[in-house]
Amino acid sequence: MSRGLVIWLTGLSGAGKSTIAARLEQELRLLGRTVTVLDGDEVRTHLSKGLGFSKEDRDTNIRRIGYVAGLVAGHGGVAITAAISPYREVRDEVRAATPGFVEVYVRCTLDEMVRRDAKGLYAKALRGEIANFTGVSDPYEEPHHPEVTVDSAEETVEESVERILDRLERLGHIWRGVRPRLAAGAEAEALREEARAFPVLEVGPHETADALMLGTGALSSLPGFMGAADYAAVIGSGRLAGGQPFPIPVVLRLDGEGAERARGASRVALRHQGEVIAVVDVEEVYPTDPGREALSVYATDDTAHPGVRLLQASGRFALGGRVTALRRPDTGFPEHDLTPLEVRAAKAERRWATMVGFQTRNPVHRAHEYLQKVALENLDGLLLHPLVGETKSDDIPAATRMACYEKLLAGYYPQERVLLATNPAWMRYAGPKEAVFHALIRRNYGCTHFIVGRDHAGVGNYYDTYAAHRIFDEYTPEELGIEILRFEHTFWCRTCGGMASTRTCPHPASEHAVLSGTRVRELLTLGQPLPAQFTRPEIAAILATDAQSPHGEGANGTAVASGAAAVS
């Protein structure tokens, strides 16, 4: 059951509370929520009939509305109240008694409310013909710390509703799905022209990948690079400031010069290899805490860890703000470079109700194939989603890994039940934290399930066995929006004569054909064949050919310092 929620709209008569409430109801119903609107005038007619307009009667009216709203929220519904509720003390009383309480102050100028007033009530109150009229002859106490303030004199109803929904999402009360901020065609050209006047920040492959994934919605519900509150919450609790699961900071790191340039701007352009790839609305520039971040994300401050080493070499400031991407990610595999919405469309076209995602930065081998096909026994479709962004220099290049997948899919998978698409993210090697990060990305691509091995995204010996499984105990499937399939270590058992796992095989480790990544690289470097029990011969042939060819840096080059440099 969804968490209940009370959206408490407060403001003067004629400010627009009822209009906003009606639009909010429509939007929330589209998200599948059950919504009840408690309008002030209707409550007065029914629930509070007979009450007058003294302070005591007004407070009683608000307490009744709060009680009913709490009942609605207690059953998982959304209650939207649209009542003046002029007194701060009783509003705070209702807040304290109501979990999931979100106060929205609907502000409006007196002149605008008089202009809107078809019945002339404000004019009469101003002439002294109506007593106890809130805002004229009776006080209205503005909220001190509402979750949202909208100004109906300055904003359209659509703009006010969008800001309320955005805040609800940031607070973790709703998830609106994948919402791209990706300019295309004439819009992109116009924004590029406009960006000529913005300060430019030169960015590397990591920031480029993050910006473009933010643009496609792959990192939803983030609308852009994290601000200070979200950054602190993520490294403190593995959640955004509003409580939504998010285990790894996604930030635009700046050096001192870049921070100074960004502080004086409302928008900046991000440029990578001579091309402006995105525009960022500057919301704040703040200092980061690399030491605390390293321990939180990587569970170590050892600079031998590639993620820690990268972090220590990066800028000490960060820019938070919404991102608008000016192009799609381009990883070099155009046939497979699908956005989240395109993968979701492909899933719908195939009529898959369920889809399991699989992540790997390594060449596909029999253990991968085994896990994927076990999952396919129970689910409709499989999204093979290899990470093709930047990885360590000793990892197998993305082009080779994609060639392996294409060869395997051509001969060993049912074509109608598998979709191969690229994940343009860069590899953080953050172990358990990255397992959750990868799960959230696959949720955005439409996966209902995600396969996680016990050493997901691990490197070295920094993470305990099963840590990548245990971390999912900290989140519910409902808040993640995806089911996690926790798989054991799998291998070829010589005695069993097939693939097995520690859950199904009774034989000793000496009977298990297991190769580490290091050993695979050694055999390939020496030109020795890989065992057929480890990978299919067609895959081994591709890897052997690749091992004998020199590689450039490109997408799998050595990790370099992350951050943005300011330029004129």
RADA-V397820 format. One line per field, one symbol per residue. ss: DSSP state (2 for helix, 1 for strand, 0 for the rest). psi: psi as a letter, one per 40 degrees, with the letter a starting at -180 (. if undefined). burial: b if it has 16 or more other C-alpha atoms within 10 Angstrom, else e. A space follows every 10 residues. Layout:
ss: ???
psi: ???
burial: ???
This chain:
ss: 0000111111 0000002222 2222222222 0000111112 2222200000 0000222222 2222222222 2222000111 1100000222 2222222000 1111111002 2222220000 2222220000 0001000100 0000000111 1000002222 2222222222 0000000000 0100222222 2222200011 1110222222 2222220000 0001100222 2222222010 0000100000 0111022222 2220001111 1100111111 1001111002 2222222200 0000022222 2200001111 1111100000 0000000002 2222222220 0000111100 0000022222 2222220000 1111001000 0000000222 2222222222 2200222111 0010000000 2222222222 2222000011 1100000000 0000002222 2222002222 0011110001 1110000111 1000000022 2110002222 2222200000 0000002222 2222222000 0002220000 00011110
psi: hihihhhhhi iihededddd dddddddddd eeihhhhghd dddddcdfhe iafidddddd dddddddddd ddddeeihhh igidgdhddd ddddddehif hhhhhhiiid dddddegdef ddddddeeeh ifhheceiih hiidgidhhi heddiidddd dddddddddd eediheahgi ghiibddddd ddddedeiih hhiadddddd dddddeedfi eheaiiaddd ddddedefii deeihhehhg ihiiaddddd dddeidiihh hhfehheihh hhdihiiigd dddddddefi ehedhddddd ddeiieiihh iihhieiihg eegddeghid ddddddddde fhdihhihhi eiihaddddd dddddedeid ihhhgiheah aideihiddd dddddddddd eeihdeehhh iiheiihdfe bddddddddd ddddeeieih hhiefhfiha fehihededd deeeiidddd eihhhhiihi ihhdddfaii iedeheiide ehhhhidddd dddddeeiii idediidddd dddddddehi iacbefiihi hhihhhi.
burial: ebbbbbbbbb bbbbbbbbeb bebbbebbee eebbbbbbbb eebbeeebee eeeeeeebbb bbbebbebbb bbbbebbbbb bbbbbbbeeb beebbeebeb bbbbbbbbeb eebbeeeeee ebeebeeeee eebbbbeeeb ebbeeebbbb bbbeeebeeb beebbbbbbb bbbbbebbbb bbbeeeebee bbeebeebbb bbbbbbbbbb bbbbbbbbbb bbbbbbbbeb bbbbbbebbb bbbbbbbbbb bbbbbbebbe bbbeeebbbb bbeeebbbbb bbbbbbbbeb ebbbebbbbb beeebbbbbb bbebbbbbbb bbbbbbbbbe beeeebbbbb bebbeebeee eeebbbbbbb bbbbbbbbbb bbeebbeebb bbbbbbbbbb bbbebbbbeb bbbbbeebbe eeeeeebbbb bbbbbbbbbb bbbbbbbbbb bbbbbbbbbb bbbbbbbbbe eebeebbbbe ebeeeeeebb bbbbbbbbbb bbbeeeeebb beeebeeeee ebbbeeeeeb beebeeeeeb eebbbbeebb bbbbebbeee eeeebbbebb bbbbbbee
